[in-house]
Amino acid sequence: MTAKIYHNPRCGKSRDTLKLLAERGIPVEIIEYLKNPPSADELALILEKLALEPRDLMRKKEVIYKELDLGNKELDRATLITAMINNPILIERPIVLFADKAALGRTPESVLTIL
């Protein structure tokens, strides 16, 4: 079975997670999400599998987060998802999908729970 990783090659945690998967012999489909962001439907499914709300998957220290006022509690789910698709730098990484599960690799080892 192949894992899918939403990867940023410039991110150390993302590289470490990819290395961890390789060390375990797990085939990986790499998606450089900054170049190929997920669709709204894909991102909604990822959020569902992670059991997170859009803002929980956002990089809040990014300048664009403040510029778009994404901390505004009046913004709805669809608006936040659209912001993430239009500005994929906002999406926290890496995200690993395996079978019907997902994990956020903020510590690379956390993805082991879904393998």
N, C-alpha and C positions, 0 to 999 in steps of 0.2 A: 504494500500500500504506500502511496506517495503522500508526503506532507506538502503543504503549500505555505510559503512564508512571504509575508509582505515585508520587504527588506529594503533597508537603506544602507548601501555599502560604506557610507561614511560614518555610520553609527557603530560604536564598539559593542554594545549589547546585541545589536543585530548580527554583527559578524560572529560574536561568541555563540549566539544561538544557532546560527548556521553551522558552525564548527561542531557544536554538540550533536546536532542531528547527523552530520557526516560521520562522526566518531561512532555513532550507533548504527551506521549502515542504512539509515533511512533515506530513500530517494526523496529528493526535494524539487518542487517546482518553485523557482524564485521569481517573485513579482517585485520589480523595483517600482514601488507604488508612487514615488515622486514623478516618474515618467509615465506610468500607467495606473492612475488612481482607480479604485473600485467604483463601480456604478452605485447609484443610490440603493438599489435592491441588494447588491452584494454587501454594502456597508451595513445596511439594516440587518441582514442575516448574520454578519459578523458580530454586531452588537448584541443580537439575540443570543448567539452561542456563548458570548463572553458574559452575558447577563449584566451588561453595562448600558448606561444612558450615553448619548452622544458626547456630552460634556466630559464624562468620565474617561473618554478615549482621546481627549484633546490635549495637546501640548500647550498649556496655559501661559508659558513663558515666551512663546513666540510673539513677535511684534504684531503680526496680523491678528492674533487673538484679541489684543487690546484695540487695534485699529477698527476692527469690525464689531467691537463691543459684545463679544460672544459670552461674556459673563452676565449679560443682561438676562435676568430670570424670565422676562416676558417673551423671549424667543422660543419658538416651538421646535419640536424634534425635527421636522422636515427642514426648517431653516438651518439648524445646526448641521444636519447631514449634508445639505447643499454646500454650506461653507467649507466642510471638510473635503468634499469632492473638488470644489473649485480651488482649494488651497491645501493640497495634500500634506504640506509640511506640518499641518495641524494634527495629523493622525499620529498617535503614539505608536511606537514600533519597538521590536518586531511583533507581528501577529502571526501565529502559527495555527493553521487549520489541519486537522488530521481526523479522518473518518467524519463523524458528525460533531466533533468537538473543536474548541478553539482555546488558545491560551495566549496571553500577552507575556512576552519574554523579557520583562523588565529585570528579572533575574533569569538568565538563560535556563537554569535548572527548572523553573516553573513550568516549562513546556513538557517536561517529563511526565507530568500528571495526566496528559492526554494521549500519550503514546501507548 
